[in-house]
Amino acid sequence: MVLPLENVSAFSVQIGRGIDSMPWWITLAVVGAVLLILAVSYERRDGEAAALGARLRDLR
């Protein structure tokens, strides 16, 4: 729900100028890929922290 609003606010200047659609979509795809990479790395770190906590609990 928040992502479409963020996209519109981030690209509102480009949308308002009426630039060609191809560079805008390339920019949007790159930003989406970066967000996806950040989310995957966050989830992976979060999973590692949970696994570490489980190992520490098992040691008791």
C-alpha positions as CSV (number, residue, x, y, z in Angstrom):
1,M,0.0,0.0,0.0
2,V,2.8,2.4,0.8
3,L,5.0,1.5,-2.1
4,P,2.8,2.9,-4.9
5,L,2.5,6.2,-2.9
6,E,6.3,6.3,-2.5
7,N,6.8,5.6,-6.2
8,V,4.4,8.4,-7.2
9,S,6.1,10.9,-4.8
10,A,9.6,9.9,-5.9
11,F,8.9,10.2,-9.6
12,S,6.3,13.0,-9.5
13,V,8.8,15.4,-11.1
14,Q,9.5,13.1,-14.0
15,I,5.8,12.3,-14.4
16,G,5.0,16.0,-14.5
17,R,7.5,16.8,-17.1
18,G,6.1,14.2,-19.5
19,I,9.4,12.5,-20.3
20,D,9.5,9.4,-22.5
21,S,8.1,6.3,-20.8
22,M,11.1,4.0,-21.4
23,P,13.7,5.8,-19.2
24,W,11.1,6.2,-16.5
25,W,10.3,2.5,-16.5
26,I,14.0,1.6,-16.5
27,T,14.5,3.8,-13.5
28,L,11.5,2.3,-11.8
29,A,12.8,-1.2,-12.5
30,V,16.2,-0.4,-11.0
31,V,14.7,1.1,-7.9
32,G,12.4,-1.9,-7.5
33,A,15.4,-4.3,-7.9
34,V,17.3,-2.4,-5.2
35,L,14.4,-2.5,-2.8
36,L,14.0,-6.2,-3.5
37,I,17.7,-6.8,-2.7
38,L,17.5,-4.8,0.5
39,A,14.4,-6.7,1.6
40,V,15.9,-10.1,0.9
41,S,19.1,-9.2,2.7
42,Y,17.1,-7.9,5.7
43,E,15.0,-11.1,5.8
44,R,18.1,-13.2,5.6
45,R,19.8,-11.4,8.5
46,D,16.6,-11.6,10.5
47,G,16.4,-15.4,9.9
48,E,20.1,-15.8,10.9
49,A,19.4,-13.9,14.1
50,A,16.5,-16.1,14.9
51,A,18.5,-19.2,14.2
52,L,21.3,-17.9,16.5
53,G,18.8,-17.3,19.3
54,A,17.5,-20.8,18.9
55,R,21.0,-22.2,19.1
56,L,21.7,-20.2,22.2
57,R,18.4,-21.4,23.8
58,D,19.4,-25.0,23.1
59,L,22.7,-24.6,24.9
60,R,20.9,-24.0,28.2
